[in-house]
Amino acid sequence: MSENDDSKIIDADDKNDQKEEEHVCFLCHKPESETGPMVRLPNGMYVCSDCMQNSVNEMQKNMDLGSLFDKMPNVQFLNFNDLFGGAETRTREEKKKDKKAEPSFSMKTIPAPHILKRKLDQYVVGQDHAKKVLSVAVYNHYKRIIEEEKIERGEEDKKDRTDSMVEIEKSNVLMIGPTGCGKTYLVQTLARMLDVPLAITDATSLTEAGYIGDDIESVVSKLLAAAGNDVEKAEHGIIFIDEIDKIAKKKNMNQRDVSGEAVQQGMLKLLEGSEIEVPVGATSKNAMVPMKMVNTRNILFIVGGAFPGLEDIIKERLNKHSSIGFHADLRDKYDEEKNLIRNVTTEDLRKFGMIPEFLGRLPIICPLENLTEEMLVRILKEPKNAIIRQYEELLAMDEVKLTFEDGALEAIAGKAMERDIGARALRSIMEELMLDIMYEVPKDDNIGQVVITEEYVNRCGGPKIYLRGQTGPETGRIAQM
């Protein structure tokens, strides 16, 4: 074979390798199979027609090109989509959308409310009323989505149902409860059971558009990122906005309330349902970030907050009668009421600082109970991911058995009640309690079992240590740590 023939074979191999290699857009990172032909720039960079068109449009906005094109009427601004066959690409995308897609939800895949509550009971202790409210709200929300998808697919004729069709509106949820009572954990567990994208955000960082902070649309951008930038999947997700009480209307302010009332007003269109333009992969809009349209009509919004001081407003409303006379109410009548938050009304929330338009888009108010010492003991040992089970699993990796006496659990719960931060106190107390044990036990391979006693929790004694094959405990080995 001649050298020319060898060079031809090598060239053919190179061409095959080039065909297999797929170019990726430098800006949006999409492959050429999705965007169509790309523009090749110096240094081996490629840009798709959409990103190039967006860049040119932004240049056109910032530059005064109108007078230039008026002098040259036969010259039109370059359209990269038409140049590279973008119209055909859009047509293919529209044809894909027109195809009947399989339903994303069905009545078989959405558990009934009693099944949802039963699963929540495995992870969350107490809060029976809140679990019922959330289970019913989520079930009805996705039933509404199933009905709308049936109509869109043409399974139900709109003409036949014009007179009798009832449009079901979305019901967002407002959760009210003290810190550490399980608001976020309830929503996380629900989203995991339903296998839908979930975005958890904090309302304290939200500000009005144009001010330093996150724009209101950033909450939808986080949901889109959680759904893998799949718009259809994101439109069926759940957004949980925590610390919603921090955007309450500020009192006695002479300046513009850019992080309070203005944020509530900006969230009205999101809660009710509208199409908004969301940046992909960023929390703020700029010329170099691709944008996608997301419809929030089928997104379930759950907002929650501790609302400190709300109980005082409720007491003031409940004490309607004068403190003088035969029908007088004592001013301290409700001071010992632990779950006074269950009597909350919309009027109380308005006095707290939430505007009426915002509350009108949150028709379901879900108050949560304060945790008692008995509930804290159950939280330590009953849920699937209980804190005690986590430490038992950690020591089991060292082939050591860990057990807790009942008195030790009650002592831990009593200390958590004193800290008044809910179930979060249990984790911090357990970390302090188990530090010395987790440090000392791996040193001695003869240790087979550790029993946490009430005396050790109260720092007036040590745990019981059982050596391998030993019937009686050896106390005091970790007592003085």
N, C-alpha and C positions, 0 to 999 in steps of 0.2 A: 504494500500500500504506500502511496506517495505521501510526501509531506503536506501537499495541498489537501489530500483526502483527510489526513489527520486533523488539519486545522478546521476543515468543514465540520468534522464530528464534534470537535471542541466547541465551535460556534453554536452548533445545534444544541449541545448540552447546556450552554450558557443561556440560550434563548428559552429552553424548557424551565431552567431555574428561575428566570425572570418572570415567566408566566405563573409559576407556582407562588412566587413572592407577591404578597398583596400589600399595596400602599395604604398607609393610615394617615388621616388628616392631622396636621400639626396642631390645630386649634381644638377641635371637638373630639379627636381621637377615634373617629369612626372609620371602619374599613371601607375600601373602595367598592366592595360588593353592596354596601348599603347606600352610599352617597352617589355612586356613578363616577364618571371620569373626573380626575382631579387636575389642578393646575400645579405644574412643577416649578418650584422656586429654586434659587441658588442654594448650594450646600446640601443638595439632596432632600429638601423639604417639599412636602406636598400639602395642598390646601384644597378642600372640597369647594364646590361651586356655591353652596349656601353660605359658608363662612366668608368666602371672598366677596359675595354680594353684600353681606352684612357690613363688612369692613368698608366697602366702597360707599354704601348708603350712609354710614356714619361720617365718612369724609365729605359727602355731599351736604350733610346737615351743617357741618362745621365750616365749610368753605362757601363763599358767595359765588356759586356757579350759575345762578339764574341769569345774570346779565350776560355772561359769556355765551350761553346757549341761545339767548334772544338774538344775538348778533349772527349766530350760525343756525338758522332754523332747520337745515337739513341734517344736523348732527343730533343724534339721540344718545342718552347716557347708556353705558354698556350694561347689559343684563346677562349675568353669567349663567343663570339658570337656562335661558334660551340657548346660549352659546354651547353648553355642554349637554344639552338634552335633558335638562332638569324637568321640563314639562312632562316628558315621558316617564321620568322617575316618579313624579307626583301622581301621574295617572295610575302607575302600578300600585302605589301606596293606597290610593283611593279604591282601586279594585279589591285590594286585600281587605280594606275595611268593609266593603260592601258584602263580602262573603259572610255567610251566616256562621258566626263563631259559636263554639260550645258555651253554654252558660257557665259563668264563674261560680255561681252559687245555686243550690237547689234545696228543697225542703228536706232532702235526705242528709245533706252535709251540714246543715245548721241544727245544732242540738236544741231541744226544747228547753224552756226556762228551768224546769225542775232538774234536768240533767246538767245544765250549766251550774246551777247552785250546788248540786251534789259534787261536782268536780271542784268548785271553789272551796267547798268545805274541807277538801283534802289539803289545801294549801293555806287557807286563811281561817283563823280561829275567831269565833264570834261574828259580829256585824251581820246578823241574819237579815235584818231589814235592808241594809245596803246591798247585800248579795241578791236579794229578790228584785230590788229596783233595777240593778244593772242587768240582771239576766233577762228580765222582761223587756227593757229598753233595747238591748242588743238584738234580741230575737225579733222584735217588731221592726227594727231598723233594717235588718237583712231580709225579712219577708217583703218589705217595701221595695228593696232592690230587685228581688226575684220577680216581683210583679211587673216592674218597669222593664226588665230585660225581656220578659215574655212579650210585652207589647212591641218592643223594638225589633224582636226577631220575627214578628208577624204571627206568632202563635195565637194571639187573640185579636180579633178584628175590632179596630177602634170605632168603625161606623156602627157596629152592632151594640157597642157599649157607650155610645155618646150620651145617651140620656141617663143611664144608670151608673156610669163610671164614677168612682169616688177617688180623688187624688189624695194619697196619704202623705202628710207633711212629715218632715224630719223632726225628731225630738232629741235635742242635745241635752246633756246631763250636767248639773252643777253639784259637785260633791263638797260637803262642808264637814270638817272634823279637825280635831287637834292634831298636832304633829305626832308622827309615829303610830297613827291608828290604822294604817294600811291602805290609804287612798291609792298611792302609786302601785303598790303590790297587787291590788285587786285588778287594776287596768292591765298590768303586765300579764297577769295570769289569764285574763280573758282573751287577750290578743294571741297568746301562745296556744290556747285551746282552739281558737277559731282559725289559726294559721293565716292571719291577715297582717299586713305591715302596720307597725306602730311607731309613732314619733312622739317622744316625750320632750317637752320644752319648758322653759321657765319664763314666766311673764315679766319678771323683773328686768330683763334685758331688752324688752320691746319698747320702741319709741315711735313717735309719729314719723312719717316719711320725710326725709330731708334733715333729720337730726342724728347725732352720734348714737349708735346703737343698732340693733337688728330691726329691719323692717318687719311689718306684720306678715308679709308674704313668706318670710323665712320659715315659719312653722310648716307651711305646705312644702317648701323646698326640702326640709328635713324628712318629711314623709315620702317624698319622691325618691330621695336617696335611700331610704329604708326599703323601698320597693324595687331597688335596682334600676332606677330611672325608667320603670315601666309605668306609663301614665294610667293605663286601664287598671292595673293592680293598685296603684296609689289611690285612685278614685273610690276604691272600696275599703280603704284603710281606716284607722282610728288615730286621732290626734288628741293627746292628753296635755293640757296646759296647766302646769302646777303654779302655785303661788299667785293665783288669780286675784287674791285680795290685795296684792301690792299695786294693782292698777286702779284702785278705788279713787274716786274723785277727791282731790285734796281740798281741804277747807281753809278758808281765809288766805287765799293765794291771789296776789295781784299780777303774777306772771302767767304765761301760757302753760297749761298743764300738759306737756308733751309726752309724759310717761304715765299719765293717769286717764283722765276722761278722753283725751284724744285717741289713746290706744283702744279704749272701749268702742268709740265711734268707728275707728278703722276696722275693727273686727266684725262689725255688723254684717258686711257683705260676705265674709267668709263663713260665718255661722249659718246664715240663711241659705247660701248656695249661689255661687256665681263663677264665671270663667275668669281666671286670673292668669297672668303671664308669670311664670316661675323660672328663675335661673337654675340651670343644671350644674350641680357640683359647686355651688357657691351660695352665700346668703345675701349677696347684694347684686344689683343689676349693673352691668357695664357692657361696653361694646364688644368685648372679646369673649364673653360667656354666652353659650347657646341658651335659648329660651324655649320653654314648652308651655302649652296651654293646658291647665288643669281645671276641671270642673269640680267644685267642692259640694255639689248638691248631695252626693251620696257618701260623703266623708262624715263619719260620726265624731263630733267634738265632745270631749269630756273635760271639763275644767274643774279644778279643785283648789281649795285653800283652807287655811286654819281660821281666818277671820278673827283675829284677837280683838276683844272688846265687843264682839257681837252679843255675847251673853248679857252684858250690861244693858244693851238696847232692848233685848227681849224682856229682861226684868222690868224695865221701865214701862213697857207696854202692858205686861201682865198685871202690874200694880196700878190698875186704872182708878180704883176707888181712893178716896182720901184716907190719910192715916188717922183721922179724927172722926168719931161717930160710931153708931152701932154696927154698920156694915164695913168697918175699916179693915184694910189689909195691912198686915205688918210689913215693914220695909225689908226685913230680913227673912221673909217667908220663903223665898226661893234661893237663899244663900247656900243651903245644903243640897240643893238639887244638882246632881252630877251630870245628868244628861239633859240639861236645859236647852241644848241646841236642837233637840227634836221639835221644839215649838216654834222654830223659825218660820217666818213668812216673808213674802216679797217686800212688804213694807219695811221690815227690819233691814233687809239688804239695801234698800234705797237709802235709808238713814245712814247706813254704813258708808255709802259712797258709790254704789253701783247705779248706773243710769237706767231708767225704765226700758229703753230700747234694747239694751244689752240683756236685761233679765227676761224680756219677752221672747228672746231667741233661745232661752234655756228653760224650757217649761218643766223639766223634771228636776226637782230639788231633792238631793239624797243626803240627809244628815247621817253622820257616823257617831258611834258611841265612844265615850271615854273608856279606856282599858282599865279593868280592875285587876287586883292582885291575883285572883283566881284565873283570869284570862291570860295573864302573863305566864303563870305556871304552865298552862296548856300550850301556850306558844312555844315554850322551851322544849316540849317533848312530843306534841301531837302531829304537827304538819309533816309532810313528806320531807321537806328541806329544813327540819327543825335544827336549831343551833346545836343541841346536844348530839343529835345524830351526825352532824358534821364533824364534831370533835371525836366521837366514837370511831368514825371512819378514818380520821387522821391517825389515831393511835393504833387502830387495827392494822395499818400498814407497817407498824413496828411490832406487830404480833403482841399487842398489849390490849387487854380488855378494860374499858372505861365505864364506870357506873356512877350514878348519882343517888344519894339518899333523898327521901322526900323532904326532910327538913332542910337540906341544902337548896333544893329547888325553891322552897318557900322563902328562904333567906335571900336568894338572888332576886326573886320577884319583889320582895320588900325593899331592897336597895334600889331597884329600878323605879318603883313608885316614888321614892324620895327625889329622884332626879327629874321627874315630871317631863320626860321627853318621849314617852310612849315606849314602843317595842324597840326603838333604836338603842335605848339604854341597856337592853339585854346583851347586845353584841359587845359593847364597850366593857361591861362588867365581866363577861366571860373571857374576853381577851386578857384583862388584868388577872383574873383568877387562874387561867390555864397557862400563863406565861412560864412560871417556874417548872410546872409539870412537863410542858412540852420541851423545855430545855434540859431537864435532868433525866427524864425517863430513858431517852435513847442512849445515855451513857452506860447503863447497866443492862446487859442482856438477860439477867436473871429475873427481872421484874415481869410478872405475868398479868397482873390486874391492879388497877388503881380505883379506889372508891372515894368520891368527893363527899365529905361530911359537912354538917352544918357548922361545926367548929372551925373548919378550914375556911369556909366562906366568911365567917365573922372574924377571921384572923386571930382566933384564940386556941388553935389546935392545928393538927396536920391531917392529911388524908391517910386512908388505910392502904398499905402497900402489901400485896400478896406476891411472893416469889413463885416461880414456876414449880408446881408440885407441892406447894405449901398450903396447908389447911387454915392456918390462922394468920391474921394480918400482922404486918410489921409496921407499927406507927412511929412517927417522929422522924423518918428519914428525909421527908420534904417539909417537915413542920417549921424548921427554922430558916427556910430559904427566903 
